[in-house]
Amino acid sequence: MELHDVWFILIAVLWTGYFFLEGFDFGIGVLTKLLARDRRERRVLINTIGPVWDGNEVWLLSAGGATFAAFPEWYATLFSGFYLPLLVILLCLIVRGVAFEYRVKRDEERWQRNWEHAIFWCSLLPAFLWGVAFGNIVRGVQIDAHKEYVGSVLDLLNPYALLGGLVTLSLFTFHGAVFASLKTLGHIRERARRTATVLGLITAVLAVGFLGWTQLDKGDTSSLVAMIIAVLALVAGLVMNRLGREGWSFAFSGVTIVAAVAMLFLTLFPNVMPSSLNESWSLTVSNASSSAYTLKIMTWCAGIATPIVMLYQGWTYWVFRKRIGTQHIADAH
């Protein structure tokens, strides 16, 4: 196996970790409007991710940085062709982070309500747009002989990519509802379980359609196995949620995300951005990668730093593992 193949796998792992962790972050943000009935319950939901949301975004920075260093041609074409949707995602992540911190700076109801609106919309839009972006990457975009994107923003809004956006939005919100049931107490926990059931059924319909479309269009045996695992894990997550086994339900919803993202990368390889104009113009792991020496240095650095980051983040989740409820929220704020 060549180093560029190894780095393709590592980047796939980083994106998978990001969607697994940031997925329930986005889901909680969306559920602040769908699940919480008052400001106290919204504070409970926000507090479930308060200690970890910024650490989860490290996976995005790592995935983007690894793509830039290991596959500069991929990075350049991706960020120039998808400039507008990626800019919207970036702005949403900035505003969302500010909203978490600034919401509590004043007691005024209007101030807090406006920041809560920001949390909702800046969670919903990225959850949808990431699915649109990856749908287009897998489907293929208009790349010319110079390895440059020559399409328009409207070309990205095709039925396949839009369905991918709906899948990530529903899946992340389901993942967030299961996480909320795992981390909360009382009535909000019970409503989170009921909400997760509805969201899981919607996600199942959308996901089967999107993954089935992907398999029929670009799939092989390995992607079919990943698809089956994703569907079975989603069903298992729904069953565990109905049985009140929140830990198992969260684990299975996480496996669904992992298997679905793995399927997309399996259908993509050895391409990193297929060309819809001419297959020979596609960006691949070989023609889009950095030099072998660069990849070698990166491999040593990643081998040292990655376990440290994962251990620290795992410790953070262990420290903040307890459930919280409305009784833990002070009246004065």
C-alpha positions as CSV (number, residue, x, y, z in Angstrom):
1,M,0.0,0.0,0.0
2,E,1.4,3.4,-1.0
3,L,1.5,6.3,1.4
4,H,-1.1,8.3,-0.6
5,D,-3.5,5.3,-0.1
6,V,-2.7,5.4,3.7
7,W,-3.5,9.1,3.8
8,F,-6.7,8.7,1.9
9,I,-7.8,6.2,4.6
10,L,-6.6,8.6,7.4
11,I,-8.6,11.4,5.9
12,A,-11.6,9.2,5.7
13,V,-11.1,8.3,9.4
14,L,-10.9,12.0,10.3
15,W,-14.1,12.9,8.5
16,T,-15.8,9.9,10.0
17,G,-14.7,11.0,13.5
18,Y,-15.9,14.5,12.8
19,F,-19.4,13.4,11.6
20,F,-19.7,11.0,14.5
21,L,-18.9,13.6,17.2
22,E,-20.1,16.8,15.5
23,G,-23.1,15.0,14.3
24,F,-24.8,14.9,17.7
25,D,-23.6,18.5,18.3
26,F,-25.5,19.6,15.3
27,G,-28.4,17.4,16.3
28,I,-28.6,19.0,19.8
29,G,-28.5,22.5,18.2
30,V,-31.5,21.6,16.0
31,L,-33.3,20.0,18.9
32,T,-33.1,23.2,21.0
33,K,-36.2,24.3,18.9
34,L,-37.8,20.9,18.3
35,L,-37.4,19.2,21.7
36,A,-37.0,21.8,24.4
37,R,-40.2,23.4,25.6
38,D,-38.8,26.4,27.5
39,R,-35.5,28.2,28.1
40,R,-34.5,26.0,31.0
41,E,-34.8,22.9,28.9
42,R,-32.8,24.6,26.1
43,R,-30.1,25.3,28.6
44,V,-30.1,21.6,29.6
45,L,-29.6,20.6,26.0
46,I,-26.9,23.1,25.4
47,N,-25.1,22.1,28.6
48,T,-25.0,18.4,27.4
49,I,-22.5,19.5,24.7
50,G,-21.0,22.5,26.5
51,P,-17.8,20.8,27.6
52,V,-17.2,19.0,24.3
53,W,-18.5,20.9,21.2
54,D,-15.3,22.8,20.6
55,G,-13.1,19.7,21.0
56,N,-15.3,17.9,18.4
57,E,-14.5,20.6,15.8
58,V,-10.8,19.7,16.1
59,W,-11.6,16.8,13.9
60,L,-12.7,19.1,11.1
61,L,-9.5,21.2,11.4
62,S,-7.5,18.0,11.3
63,A,-9.4,16.7,8.2
64,G,-9.0,20.0,6.4
65,G,-5.4,20.3,7.3
66,A,-4.6,16.7,6.3
67,T,-6.3,17.2,3.0
68,F,-4.3,20.4,2.3
69,A,-1.0,18.8,3.2
70,A,-1.5,15.3,1.7
71,F,-3.7,16.1,-1.4
72,P,-3.1,19.8,-2.3
73,E,-4.8,19.4,-5.7
74,W,-7.9,17.9,-4.1
75,Y,-7.9,20.7,-1.5
76,A,-7.5,23.5,-4.2
77,T,-10.2,22.1,-6.5
78,L,-12.6,21.3,-3.6
79,F,-12.4,24.7,-1.9
80,S,-12.5,26.7,-5.1
81,G,-15.4,24.8,-6.6
82,F,-17.4,24.5,-3.4
83,Y,-16.4,28.0,-2.2
84,L,-19.9,29.4,-1.4
85,P,-21.4,26.4,0.5
86,L,-18.1,25.9,2.4
87,L,-18.1,29.6,3.3
88,V,-21.6,29.3,4.6
89,I,-20.6,26.3,6.7
90,L,-17.6,28.2,8.0
91,L,-19.6,31.3,8.9
92,C,-22.2,29.1,10.6
93,L,-19.5,27.4,12.7
94,I,-18.1,30.8,13.7
95,V,-21.5,32.2,14.7
96,R,-22.5,29.0,16.4
97,G,-19.4,29.0,18.6
98,V,-20.0,32.7,19.5
99,A,-23.6,31.9,20.3
100,F,-22.6,29.3,22.8
101,E,-20.4,31.7,24.6
102,Y,-22.3,34.9,24.3
103,R,-25.8,33.6,25.0
104,V,-25.1,33.7,28.8
105,K,-23.5,37.1,28.9
106,R,-26.8,39.0,29.5
107,D,-30.0,38.1,31.3
108,E,-32.3,39.8,28.8
109,E,-34.8,37.4,27.1
110,R,-34.4,39.0,23.7
111,W,-30.6,38.7,23.8
112,Q,-30.7,35.0,24.8
113,R,-33.5,34.2,22.3
114,N,-31.6,35.7,19.4
115,W,-28.5,33.6,20.2
116,E,-30.6,30.5,20.5
117,H,-32.0,31.2,17.0
118,A,-28.4,31.4,15.9
119,I,-27.6,28.0,17.5
120,F,-30.5,26.4,15.8
121,W,-29.9,27.7,12.2
122,C,-26.1,27.5,12.5
123,S,-26.5,23.8,13.4
124,L,-29.2,23.0,10.8
125,L,-27.4,24.6,7.8
126,P,-24.0,22.8,8.2
127,A,-25.7,19.5,8.9
128,F,-27.5,19.8,5.6
129,L,-24.7,21.3,3.5
130,W,-22.1,18.7,4.5
131,G,-24.4,16.1,3.0
132,V,-24.8,18.2,-0.2
133,A,-21.0,18.6,-0.4
134,F,-20.1,15.0,0.0
135,G,-23.0,13.9,-2.3
136,N,-21.4,16.0,-5.0
137,I,-17.9,14.7,-4.3
138,V,-19.1,11.1,-4.7
139,R,-21.3,11.8,-7.7
140,G,-18.7,13.7,-9.5
141,V,-18.5,17.4,-10.6
142,Q,-17.4,19.3,-13.6
143,I,-13.6,19.1,-13.6
144,D,-11.7,20.0,-16.8
145,A,-8.4,18.7,-18.2
146,H,-6.5,21.2,-16.0
147,K,-8.0,19.7,-12.8
148,E,-10.1,22.8,-12.2
149,Y,-13.8,23.0,-11.3
150,V,-15.7,24.7,-14.1
151,G,-19.3,24.3,-12.9
152,S,-21.5,26.7,-11.0
153,V,-23.1,26.7,-7.6
154,L,-26.4,25.7,-9.1
155,D,-24.8,22.5,-10.5
156,L,-24.2,21.4,-6.9
157,L,-27.9,21.5,-6.1
158,N,-28.8,18.3,-7.9
159,P,-31.3,15.7,-6.6
160,Y,-28.7,13.3,-5.5
161,A,-26.7,15.8,-3.5
162,L,-29.9,17.4,-2.0
163,L,-31.0,13.9,-0.9
164,G,-27.6,13.5,0.7
165,G,-28.1,16.8,2.6
166,L,-31.5,15.6,3.9
167,V,-29.9,12.3,5.0
168,T,-27.1,14.0,7.0
169,L,-29.6,16.5,8.5
170,S,-32.0,13.8,9.7
171,L,-29.2,11.4,10.7
172,F,-27.4,14.0,12.8
173,T,-30.6,15.1,14.4
174,F,-31.5,11.5,15.3
175,H,-28.0,11.0,16.6
176,G,-28.5,14.2,18.7
177,A,-31.8,13.0,20.1
178,V,-30.3,9.7,21.2
179,F,-27.4,11.6,22.8
180,A,-29.9,13.8,24.6
181,S,-31.7,10.8,26.0
182,L,-28.4,9.4,27.1
183,K,-27.3,12.7,28.9
184,T,-30.5,14.0,30.4
185,L,-33.0,13.3,33.2
186,G,-36.7,13.5,33.6
187,H,-39.3,14.6,31.1
188,I,-36.8,15.9,28.5
189,R,-35.2,12.4,28.5
190,E,-38.5,10.7,27.8
191,R,-39.4,13.2,25.0
192,A,-35.9,12.8,23.5
193,R,-36.5,9.0,23.2
194,R,-39.9,9.6,21.5
195,T,-38.4,12.2,19.2
196,A,-35.5,9.8,18.4
197,T,-38.1,7.1,17.3
198,V,-39.7,9.5,14.8
199,L,-36.4,10.9,13.5
200,G,-35.0,7.4,13.2
201,L,-37.9,6.2,11.0
202,I,-37.5,9.3,8.8
203,T,-33.8,8.8,8.6
204,A,-34.2,5.1,7.6
205,V,-36.4,6.0,4.6
206,L,-34.1,8.7,3.4
207,A,-30.9,6.8,4.1
208,V,-32.0,3.6,2.3
209,G,-32.9,5.8,-0.7
210,F,-29.6,7.6,-0.8
211,L,-27.3,4.7,0.0
212,G,-29.2,2.5,-2.4
213,W,-28.8,5.1,-5.1
214,T,-25.1,5.3,-4.4
215,Q,-24.7,1.6,-4.5
216,L,-26.5,1.2,-7.8
217,D,-24.5,4.0,-9.4
218,K,-21.0,3.5,-8.1
219,G,-21.0,0.6,-5.6
220,D,-19.1,-2.7,-5.3
221,T,-19.1,-5.6,-2.9
222,S,-17.3,-3.7,-0.1
223,S,-19.6,-0.7,-0.3
224,L,-22.6,-3.0,-0.2
225,V,-21.3,-4.6,3.0
226,A,-20.9,-1.1,4.5
227,M,-24.4,-0.2,3.4
228,I,-25.9,-3.3,5.0
229,I,-24.0,-2.5,8.2
230,A,-25.3,1.1,8.2
231,V,-29.0,0.0,7.7
232,L,-28.8,-2.8,10.3
233,A,-27.1,-0.5,12.8
234,L,-29.8,2.1,12.3
235,V,-32.5,-0.5,12.9
236,A,-30.7,-1.7,16.0
237,G,-30.4,1.8,17.3
238,L,-34.2,2.3,16.9
239,V,-34.9,-1.0,18.7
240,M,-32.5,-0.1,21.6
241,N,-34.1,3.3,21.9
242,R,-37.5,1.8,22.2
243,L,-36.2,-0.5,24.9
244,G,-34.7,2.4,26.8
245,R,-31.1,1.3,26.3
246,E,-29.8,4.7,25.5
247,G,-26.1,3.7,25.6
248,W,-26.6,1.0,23.1
249,S,-28.8,3.2,21.0
250,F,-26.1,5.9,20.8
251,A,-23.5,3.3,19.9
252,F,-25.6,1.9,17.1
253,S,-26.5,5.4,15.7
254,G,-22.7,6.1,15.8
255,V,-22.1,2.9,13.9
256,T,-24.6,4.0,11.3
257,I,-22.7,7.2,10.7
258,V,-19.4,5.4,10.6
259,A,-20.6,2.8,8.1
260,A,-22.4,5.3,5.9
261,V,-19.3,7.6,5.6
262,A,-17.2,4.5,5.0
263,M,-19.5,3.5,2.2
264,L,-19.1,6.9,0.5
265,F,-15.3,6.8,0.7
266,L,-15.3,3.2,-0.6
267,T,-17.3,4.2,-3.6
268,L,-15.0,7.2,-4.1
269,F,-11.6,5.4,-4.0
270,P,-9.2,5.6,-5.9
271,N,-10.7,9.0,-6.9
272,V,-10.8,11.9,-4.5
273,M,-12.9,14.1,-6.9
274,P,-14.4,12.3,-9.9
275,S,-14.9,14.4,-13.1
276,S,-18.4,14.2,-14.6
277,L,-17.0,15.6,-17.9
278,N,-14.3,13.0,-18.5
279,E,-13.2,10.1,-16.3
280,S,-9.6,10.7,-17.2
281,W,-9.7,14.2,-15.8
282,S,-10.7,13.0,-12.3
283,L,-8.5,13.8,-9.3
284,T,-7.1,10.5,-7.8
285,V,-5.0,9.6,-4.8
286,S,-2.0,9.5,-7.1
287,N,-2.3,12.6,-9.2
288,A,-3.6,14.8,-6.4
289,S,-1.2,13.8,-3.7
290,S,1.9,15.5,-2.3
291,S,5.4,14.1,-2.7
292,A,6.4,10.8,-1.0
293,Y,8.8,12.6,1.3
294,T,6.0,15.0,2.4
295,L,3.7,12.1,3.1
296,K,6.4,10.3,5.1
297,I,7.0,13.3,7.4
298,M,3.3,13.7,7.9
299,T,2.9,10.1,8.8
300,W,5.5,10.3,11.6
301,C,3.8,13.5,12.9
302,A,0.3,12.0,12.8
303,G,1.5,8.8,14.5
304,I,2.8,10.8,17.4
305,A,0.1,13.5,17.8
306,T,-3.1,11.6,17.0
307,P,-3.1,9.1,19.9
308,I,-2.4,12.0,22.4
309,V,-5.4,14.0,21.0
310,M,-7.7,11.0,21.1
311,L,-6.7,10.1,24.7
312,Y,-7.3,13.7,25.9
313,Q,-10.7,13.9,24.2
314,G,-11.7,10.5,25.6
315,W,-10.7,11.7,29.1
316,T,-12.9,14.8,28.6
317,Y,-15.9,12.7,27.8
318,W,-15.3,10.5,30.8
319,V,-15.1,13.6,33.1
320,F,-18.4,15.0,31.9
321,R,-20.2,11.6,31.6
322,K,-23.0,12.3,34.1
323,R,-26.6,13.1,33.2
324,I,-28.1,16.5,33.8
325,G,-31.7,17.8,34.1
326,T,-33.6,20.9,34.8
327,Q,-33.0,20.5,38.5
328,H,-29.4,21.3,37.8
329,I,-30.1,24.6,36.2
330,A,-30.0,27.6,38.6
331,D,-33.0,29.9,38.6
332,A,-30.9,33.1,38.3
333,H,-28.8,33.3,35.2
